[in-house]
Amino acid sequence: MQPPFEPTLLFAQQKDREDELHSFRSRFFIPALPSPASDRPDSPTPDLAVSPFPTSRDSIYFCGNSLGLQPRQAADFIRQELEDWQQLAIGGYLHAKNPWLTYAQPLRQPLARMLGCLESEVTVMNALTVNLHLLLLSFYRPQSSSSLSPSAHLQSPRYKILMEAGAFPSDQYAVETQTRWHGYDPNDAIIEIAPREGEKTLREEDILQAIDQHKDQLALVLFGGINYYTGQLFDMAAITAAAHRAGALAGFDLAHVTGNVPLQLHDWNVDFAVWCSYKYLNGGPGAVGGAYLHERHAHNKHMIRLGGWWGNEESTRFRMEKGFLPKPNAEGWAMSTAQVFNMVCLKASLTLFEEAGIDRLRAKSIQLTTYLQSLLETLDNKKISFNIITPPEPHRRGAQLSLYFEEQGKEIHRQMTAAGIIVDYREPGVIRVAPAPLYNSFEEVFRFYHILRQFQ
Ligand SMILES: *Cc1c(COP(=O)(O)O)cnc(C)c1O
């Protein structure tokens, strides 16, 4: 936020008037406030009637990092597929308004724009953890060679995976079980780098130094693009370059990045990435996941993988013959029939991203989160004591701020919930607050601060 920012409702409302993306808010369903405190006498809800926002019936939804809101047009998109199924049945594969055979196709271009890669490097399929496993089968091959060259075979000492300590549990389990699958002891095969004593986030130089230190044994560097707990955004270009210098590959889990921060995966030479579509992408609970492979892998038909008919060339898929012929792009990693109903809400949401533009969204996001940070830093309420552990520099974070409570975190979270603020609590001690630029406003950021000021 360019100073001076002001801790006033008028200032926030002025920012909303100047915001060219403000109208996108009306294209989402915003959850309503909980029913008034008078219905629940034990609730400590601040009296909303005397707040400066007597007319707002919307809760403050800062949880788009966990589950994005529903685009209003999603229902129409679903209805279209139900109708085509009703009327065309099997004919829908070719003759639906959006033919199911190629249903994933139009989703790839908008994703490629956000991720900074070629359309041929992106696919949507399965779900995040499944995709992580599938790509690890191609990219973590300790028995052969991480260079993926057939000649550098056997006795390769490269079998270690370097990752952030405290990665999202599903990623930890995936990597642990992959190393076991290959016959290694995870305690030996996984190198975790943790923040320094007394610090909460990783220093970039420590990551690069650790990669270099393990260069003789490293097969893969696998990081979350943004750490789900601290909100720290990593320098994926630098990490990838360091991994490659060390003779290893670099992959990222972009669950908290896609739809939040624009990337340049192709130019950064990132080998592979996976993500889910129900967080910032608003694809709905359990929505289809996504995967990226750099073209040097995606276009390589000889790259080892597990195949299924949907990854096979369409021209021969329906001949039902022997011999897997993968598509020469990221779709060559797909296995099963397009999961239309898992993609349909993502399709609805991506049209909004296309209209808004990821760069404009990021610019607004930086302003929203900086405003939030500025307000929280001026918060003068002795009842609430926390530190913001997310890096203060906008280029080292996305939309989310993580508020660390030495004590009382759960209780404060309970009070926030009762006051109509929807955020989540993550052990140990963190309340994550993530204003999403597609539907959150400066006024909501101010309301959040205003409510916190009244806590007792
Ligand atoms: C949300 C999230 C997941 C969830 O994985 P699913 O397979 O979609 O359940 C995994 N990893 C990270 C880093 C996440 O943030």
The ligand as an SDF file (V2000), in Angstrom:
LIG
                    3D

 15 15  0  0  0  0  0  0  0  0999 V2000
   -4.4220  -28.3990   -0.2060 C   0  0  0  0  0  0  0  0  0  0  0  0
   -3.1340  -29.0970   -0.3580 C   0  0  0  0  0  0  0  0  0  0  0  0
   -3.0760  -30.4660   -0.6710 C   0  0  0  0  0  0  0  0  0  0  0  0
   -4.3280  -31.2930   -0.7940 C   0  0  0  0  0  0  0  0  0  0  0  0
   -4.1430  -32.3690   -1.6480 O   0  0  0  0  0  0  0  0  0  0  0  0
   -5.4180  -33.1500   -2.2760 P   0  0  0  0  0  0  0  0  0  0  0  0
   -4.8210  -34.3040   -2.9500 O   0  0  0  0  0  0  0  0  0  0  0  0
   -6.1210  -32.1880   -3.1790 O   0  0  0  0  0  0  0  0  0  0  0  0
   -6.3010  -33.5150   -1.1390 O   0  0  0  0  0  0  0  0  0  0  0  0
   -1.8370  -31.0440   -0.8470 C   0  0  0  0  0  0  0  0  0  0  0  0
   -0.6950  -30.3230   -0.7260 N   0  0  0  0  0  0  0  0  0  0  0  0
   -0.7190  -28.9980   -0.4190 C   0  0  0  0  0  0  0  0  0  0  0  0
    0.5600  -28.2220   -0.3160 C   0  0  0  0  0  0  0  0  0  0  0  0
   -1.9330  -28.3540   -0.2060 C   0  0  0  0  0  0  0  0  0  0  0  0
   -1.9560  -27.0650    0.1280 O   0  0  0  0  0  0  0  0  0  0  0  0
  1  2  1  0
  2  3  1  0
  2 14  2  0
  3  4  1  0
  3 10  2  0
  4  5  1  0
  5  6  1  0
  6  7  2  0
  6  8  1  0
  6  9  1  0
 10 11  1  0
 11 12  2  0
 12 13  1  0
 12 14  1  0
 14 15  1  0
M  END
$$$$
